[in-house]
Amino acid sequence: MKVYLDNGATTKLDDSVTKAILPYFNEKYGNASSLHSKGQEAKMALEESREIIAKKLKARPDEIIFTSGGTESDNLALKGVAQLHDSGHIITTKIEHPAITNTCKELEKQFEVTYLDVDKEGFISLHQLKNSIKPNTILISIMHANNEIGTIQPLKEIGEIAKEHKILFHSDAVQSFTKEDINTKKINIDLISISAHKIHGPKGIGALYVKNKTKLKKQILGGKHEYNLRAGTENVSSAVGFAKAVQVSNKKDIKHMKKLRDYFITNILKIKHTKLNGPKERLCNNINLSFAYIEGESIGALLDAKGICSSTGSACSSKELKASAVLEAIHLPPEYINGSLRLTMSKFTTKEELDYTLEELKKIVEKLRKLSPLGK
């Protein structure tokens, strides 16, 4: 059996998305900036896609800026705000995606950055957030749902704090978009990063929600595309695919993933010395486990040999042979930290696939523990 449980890294295209995209490769291939009929055909498709995505966020179409993905959206948000200032202070967390963390490290050359702690389940302290604000704080950037352990931060409460102090608020919502409700009419938020390939859309397309009148410094120079915030010929086919993926997302699929998530967690925790990382109430498709006394890389390799695709953490940092910064931030005990495994489902995941995974995973853990020098 072939089982794909790495949907936090990327997802397969929904068939309806593939069907929607295809005409824009060889029939409706015009440049959306061209004034002739072929170009205007593409322009119409681009703007219809923008409207669909905006509607999901309860936003205005002109508040959606198409980008190449979540990483570019994060960079545009952070650098775009920071570079309008000569100096200042930025607040983020210790468990952000590398697109935020590494951008903040770069900005430290000119700006002061505070990295908030998190508790053992990955939640920030609103009290610490308030106490970290300074007179020169220009931006708060806190991700909505963590890509490794599935912790969902309280955007509404964070937004209220940001509003009270008149500070811009950005959130990386790449993992949570369409899985959790994000209503820009009900929460005070200025910038939101989203991406298509986490929701059965194409790779290479994302967007940044930019609240009306929020100023950013352009990062890619060229033409005046995307409301003069992101130069470059628009990726119409992928924008159409992104919008279609948003259209077909629904609450039924979320319930399906939650049910399977809880079923798997209940059964896998029956294995001794196994720990669930992150909170019980978590992102609908996320499971992050640690098996004491064995290596996560070995578990992943043996699962792959059985046709099961998994991850030892974030795909964006999987090439780095070092402990997860997220697991370190939640103070996971040393005997558990190296034995982590992330399993992320999609609407296509079945109970039969999870039963097969449970069966093989139990065998693998038992085998590796027998080989472990710790003798556990």
C-alpha positions as CSV (number, residue, x, y, z in Angstrom):
1,M,0.0,0.0,0.0
2,K,1.2,3.5,-0.8
3,V,0.3,6.1,1.8
4,Y,1.1,9.8,1.7
5,L,1.2,11.5,5.1
6,D,3.3,14.5,4.4
7,N,0.5,16.9,3.4
8,G,2.0,19.6,5.6
9,A,4.9,19.8,3.1
10,T,2.7,19.7,0.0
11,T,-0.5,18.2,-1.3
12,K,-1.6,16.5,-4.5
13,L,-3.7,18.6,-6.9
14,D,-7.5,18.2,-6.6
15,D,-8.8,16.9,-10.0
16,S,-11.0,20.0,-10.3
17,V,-7.9,22.2,-9.9
18,T,-6.1,20.4,-12.6
19,K,-9.1,20.7,-14.9
20,A,-9.4,24.4,-14.2
21,I,-5.7,25.1,-14.8
22,L,-5.2,23.3,-18.1
23,P,-6.9,25.8,-20.5
24,Y,-4.6,28.6,-19.3
25,F,-1.5,26.7,-20.7
26,N,-2.5,26.3,-24.3
27,E,-5.8,28.1,-25.0
28,K,-6.2,31.1,-22.7
29,Y,-2.5,31.9,-22.5
30,G,-2.5,35.7,-22.8
31,N,-0.5,38.1,-20.7
32,A,-2.9,39.7,-18.2
33,S,-1.2,43.0,-18.7
34,S,-1.8,43.1,-22.4
35,L,-4.7,45.2,-23.7
36,H,-5.8,42.9,-26.6
37,S,-8.6,40.4,-26.2
38,K,-6.3,37.5,-25.3
39,G,-4.7,39.5,-22.6
40,Q,-8.1,40.7,-21.2
41,E,-9.3,37.2,-21.1
42,A,-6.4,36.3,-18.9
43,K,-6.9,39.5,-16.8
44,M,-10.5,38.6,-16.2
45,A,-9.5,35.1,-15.0
46,L,-6.9,36.7,-12.7
47,E,-9.3,39.1,-11.1
48,E,-12.0,36.5,-10.7
49,S,-9.5,34.3,-8.9
50,R,-8.5,37.3,-6.7
51,E,-12.2,37.8,-5.8
52,I,-12.6,34.1,-4.8
53,I,-9.6,34.2,-2.5
54,A,-10.6,37.6,-1.0
55,K,-14.1,36.3,-0.3
56,K,-12.7,33.4,1.8
57,L,-10.8,35.9,4.0
58,K,-13.8,38.3,4.0
59,A,-11.5,40.8,2.4
60,R,-11.6,43.2,-0.6
61,P,-10.1,41.9,-3.9
62,D,-7.6,44.8,-4.0
63,E,-6.3,43.6,-0.7
64,I,-5.0,40.3,-2.2
65,I,-1.5,40.4,-3.7
66,F,-0.4,37.3,-5.7
67,T,3.1,36.1,-4.9
68,S,5.2,33.0,-5.7
69,G,4.2,31.3,-2.4
70,G,4.2,31.6,1.4
71,T,7.9,32.4,1.7
72,E,7.7,35.4,-0.7
73,S,4.6,36.6,1.1
74,D,6.4,36.4,4.5
75,N,9.4,38.3,3.0
76,L,7.2,41.0,1.5
77,A,5.3,41.5,4.7
78,L,8.3,41.7,7.0
79,K,10.8,43.5,4.8
80,G,8.0,45.6,3.2
81,V,7.1,47.0,6.6
82,A,10.6,47.2,8.1
83,Q,12.2,49.0,5.1
84,L,9.8,51.9,5.5
85,H,11.7,52.7,8.7
86,D,15.3,53.6,9.5
87,S,15.1,51.6,12.7
88,G,12.6,49.9,15.0
89,H,11.5,46.8,16.9
90,I,9.8,43.6,15.6
91,I,8.1,41.0,17.7
92,T,7.8,37.4,16.6
93,T,8.1,33.9,18.2
94,K,10.6,31.1,18.6
95,I,8.5,28.7,16.6
96,E,8.0,30.5,13.3
97,H,8.5,29.0,9.9
98,P,12.1,29.6,8.5
99,A,10.7,32.1,6.1
100,I,10.0,34.4,9.1
101,T,12.9,33.4,11.4
102,N,15.6,33.8,8.7
103,T,14.1,37.0,7.5
104,C,14.1,38.4,11.0
105,K,17.7,37.3,11.5
106,E,18.6,39.3,8.4
107,L,16.6,42.3,9.6
108,E,18.5,42.1,12.9
109,K,21.4,44.0,11.1
110,Q,19.2,47.1,11.3
111,F,16.3,46.3,13.6
112,E,15.8,44.9,17.1
113,V,13.9,41.6,17.1
114,T,12.2,40.0,20.1
115,Y,11.5,36.2,19.9
116,L,8.6,35.3,22.2
117,D,8.7,32.1,24.3
118,V,6.0,29.4,24.0
119,D,4.7,27.0,26.6
120,K,4.9,23.2,26.4
121,E,2.0,23.1,23.9
122,G,3.4,25.9,21.7
123,F,1.2,28.8,22.8
124,I,2.6,32.3,23.2
125,S,1.9,34.2,26.4
126,L,-0.3,37.3,25.7
127,H,1.2,38.8,28.9
128,Q,4.7,38.4,27.5
129,L,3.6,39.9,24.2
130,K,2.2,43.0,25.9
131,N,5.4,43.4,28.0
132,S,7.6,43.0,25.0
133,I,6.1,46.0,23.2
134,K,8.3,49.1,23.0
135,P,7.6,52.7,21.9
136,N,9.4,51.9,18.6
137,T,7.7,48.5,17.9
138,I,6.6,48.5,14.3
139,L,5.4,45.0,13.6
140,I,4.1,41.9,15.4
141,S,4.4,38.7,13.3
142,I,3.0,35.5,14.8
143,M,2.0,32.5,12.8
144,H,-1.6,31.2,12.9
145,A,-1.0,27.4,13.0
146,N,2.4,25.9,13.5
147,N,3.7,23.8,10.7
148,E,5.3,21.2,12.9
149,I,3.1,20.8,16.0
150,G,-0.2,22.3,14.8
151,T,-0.6,24.8,17.6
152,I,-3.2,27.5,16.7
153,Q,-2.5,30.9,18.1
154,P,-5.3,33.3,19.2
155,L,-5.3,35.8,16.3
156,K,-8.2,37.8,17.7
157,E,-6.5,38.5,21.0
158,I,-3.2,39.2,19.4
159,G,-4.9,41.6,17.0
160,E,-6.6,43.5,19.9
161,I,-3.2,44.0,21.5
162,A,-1.7,45.2,18.3
163,K,-4.6,47.6,17.7
164,E,-4.4,49.0,21.2
165,H,-0.7,49.9,20.6
166,K,-1.2,50.9,17.0
167,I,1.2,48.3,15.7
168,L,0.9,46.4,12.4
169,F,0.1,42.7,12.8
170,H,1.1,40.0,10.4
171,S,0.4,36.3,10.5
172,D,1.8,33.4,8.5
173,A,-1.4,31.4,7.8
174,V,0.0,29.1,5.2
175,Q,-0.9,25.9,7.2
176,S,-4.3,27.1,8.5
177,F,-5.8,28.8,5.4
178,T,-9.2,27.1,4.6
179,K,-8.7,24.8,7.5
180,E,-9.4,27.4,10.2
181,D,-11.7,30.4,9.8
182,I,-9.9,33.7,9.2
183,N,-12.3,36.6,9.0
184,T,-10.5,39.9,8.5
185,K,-13.8,41.7,9.4
186,K,-13.8,40.3,12.9
187,I,-10.1,40.3,13.8
188,N,-7.6,43.2,13.7
189,I,-5.0,42.0,11.2
190,D,-3.0,43.9,8.6
191,L,-1.1,41.2,6.7
192,I,-1.7,37.5,6.1
193,S,0.5,35.0,4.2
194,I,-1.3,32.2,2.4
195,S,-0.2,29.5,-0.2
196,A,-1.9,27.2,-2.7
197,H,0.1,24.0,-2.5
198,K,-1.0,23.2,1.1
199,I,-4.6,23.1,0.0
200,H,-4.5,20.9,-3.2
201,G,-3.6,23.8,-5.4
202,P,-0.4,24.3,-7.5
203,K,3.1,25.0,-6.3
204,G,4.6,28.4,-7.0
205,I,1.6,30.6,-6.2
206,G,0.7,32.3,-2.9
207,A,-0.8,35.6,-1.8
208,L,-0.4,38.3,0.8
209,Y,-3.4,39.9,2.2
210,V,-2.6,43.6,2.7
211,K,-5.2,45.5,4.6
212,N,-6.4,48.6,2.8
213,K,-4.1,51.6,3.3
214,T,-1.3,49.4,4.8
215,K,2.0,50.6,3.3
216,L,4.7,48.3,2.2
217,K,8.0,48.8,0.4
218,K,8.1,46.8,-2.9
219,Q,10.6,44.0,-2.9
220,I,10.6,42.9,-6.6
221,L,11.2,45.9,-8.9
222,G,9.9,46.1,-12.4
223,G,6.4,46.9,-13.7
224,K,3.4,48.1,-11.6
225,H,1.8,44.7,-11.4
226,E,-0.3,43.6,-8.3
227,Y,-1.2,47.2,-7.3
228,N,2.4,48.2,-7.6
229,L,3.5,45.8,-4.8
230,R,4.9,42.8,-6.7
231,A,6.4,43.3,-10.2
232,G,6.4,40.5,-12.8
233,T,4.1,38.9,-15.3
234,E,1.1,37.4,-13.5
235,N,1.0,33.6,-13.0
236,V,-2.6,33.4,-14.3
237,S,-2.9,29.6,-14.6
238,S,-1.7,29.1,-11.0
239,A,-3.9,31.9,-9.7
240,V,-6.9,30.1,-11.3
241,G,-5.8,26.8,-9.7
242,F,-5.4,28.5,-6.3
243,A,-8.9,30.0,-6.5
244,K,-10.4,26.6,-7.5
245,A,-8.7,24.9,-4.5
246,V,-10.2,27.5,-2.2
247,Q,-13.6,27.0,-3.8
248,V,-13.7,23.3,-3.3
249,S,-12.5,23.4,0.3
250,N,-15.2,22.7,2.8
251,K,-16.1,21.9,6.4
252,K,-16.9,18.2,5.6
253,D,-13.3,17.6,4.7
254,I,-12.1,19.3,7.9
255,K,-14.4,17.0,10.0
256,H,-13.0,14.0,8.1
257,M,-9.4,15.0,8.9
258,K,-10.2,15.7,12.5
259,K,-11.9,12.3,13.0
260,L,-8.9,10.5,11.4
261,R,-6.4,12.6,13.4
262,D,-8.0,11.7,16.7
263,Y,-8.4,8.1,15.8
264,F,-4.7,7.8,14.9
265,I,-3.5,9.7,18.0
266,T,-5.6,7.5,20.4
267,N,-4.2,4.3,19.0
268,I,-0.5,5.3,18.5
269,L,-0.2,6.6,22.1
270,K,-0.8,3.1,23.3
271,I,2.8,2.5,22.5
272,K,4.9,3.0,25.6
273,H,7.2,6.0,25.8
274,T,5.3,7.8,23.0
275,K,4.4,11.5,23.3
276,L,2.1,13.8,21.4
277,N,3.8,17.1,20.7
278,G,1.6,20.2,20.8
279,P,-1.9,20.6,22.1
280,K,-4.8,18.2,21.9
281,E,-6.9,20.8,20.1
282,R,-4.7,21.4,17.1
283,L,-4.7,21.9,13.3
284,C,-7.2,19.4,11.8
285,N,-4.6,17.4,9.8
286,N,-1.5,17.6,12.1
287,I,0.0,14.8,14.2
288,N,3.4,15.3,15.7
289,L,4.8,12.4,17.8
290,S,8.0,11.6,19.6
291,F,9.2,8.1,20.3
292,A,11.7,8.0,23.2
293,Y,15.1,6.4,22.7
294,I,15.1,6.1,18.9
295,E,15.8,8.4,15.9
296,G,13.1,10.0,13.9
297,E,15.1,9.7,10.7
298,S,15.3,5.9,11.1
299,I,11.6,5.8,11.6
300,G,10.9,7.8,8.5
301,A,13.3,5.7,6.4
302,L,11.7,2.4,7.5
303,L,8.2,3.8,6.9
304,D,9.3,4.9,3.4
305,A,10.4,1.4,2.7
306,K,6.9,0.3,3.5
307,G,5.4,2.9,1.1
308,I,4.5,5.4,3.8
309,C,5.6,9.0,3.3
310,S,6.2,11.0,6.5
311,S,8.3,13.8,7.8
312,T,10.6,14.3,10.8
313,G,9.6,17.9,11.0
314,S,9.3,20.8,8.5
315,A,10.2,20.0,4.9
316,C,11.8,23.4,4.7
317,S,14.4,22.4,7.3
318,S,14.6,18.6,6.7
319,K,18.1,18.8,5.2
320,E,19.5,20.2,8.4
321,L,20.7,17.4,10.7
322,K,19.9,19.2,13.9
323,A,17.1,19.2,16.5
324,S,13.9,21.0,15.6
325,A,13.8,24.6,16.9
326,V,10.1,24.2,17.6
327,L,10.6,21.0,19.7
328,E,13.4,22.8,21.6
329,A,11.2,25.8,22.2
330,I,8.5,23.6,23.9
331,H,11.2,22.1,26.1
332,L,10.7,18.5,24.9
333,P,12.8,16.1,27.0
334,P,16.2,15.0,25.4
335,E,15.1,11.4,25.2
336,Y,12.1,12.4,23.0
337,I,13.4,15.3,20.9
338,N,15.4,13.2,18.3
339,G,12.6,10.7,17.9
340,S,10.0,13.0,16.4
341,L,7.7,12.2,13.5
342,R,5.2,14.4,11.8
343,L,2.3,12.9,10.0
344,T,0.0,15.3,8.1
345,M,-3.2,14.2,6.4
346,S,-5.4,15.5,3.7
347,K,-9.0,15.1,2.6
348,F,-7.9,12.1,0.5
349,T,-6.5,10.2,3.5
350,T,-8.4,7.1,4.4
351,K,-8.9,5.0,7.6
352,E,-7.4,2.0,5.8
353,E,-4.2,4.0,5.1
354,L,-4.0,4.9,8.8
355,D,-4.6,1.4,10.0
356,Y,-1.8,0.2,7.7
357,T,0.5,3.0,9.0
358,L,-0.4,2.1,12.7
359,E,0.5,-1.5,12.1
360,E,3.8,-0.8,10.4
361,L,4.8,2.0,12.8
362,K,4.3,-0.2,15.8
363,K,6.6,-2.9,14.3
364,I,9.2,-0.2,13.4
365,V,9.3,1.3,16.8
366,E,9.6,-2.1,18.5
367,K,12.4,-3.1,16.1
368,L,14.4,0.2,16.6
369,R,14.0,0.0,20.4
370,K,15.5,-3.5,20.4
371,L,18.5,-2.1,18.5
372,S,18.8,1.1,20.6
373,P,21.9,1.2,22.8
374,L,19.7,2.7,25.5
375,G,18.0,-0.7,25.7
376,K,14.5,0.7,26.0
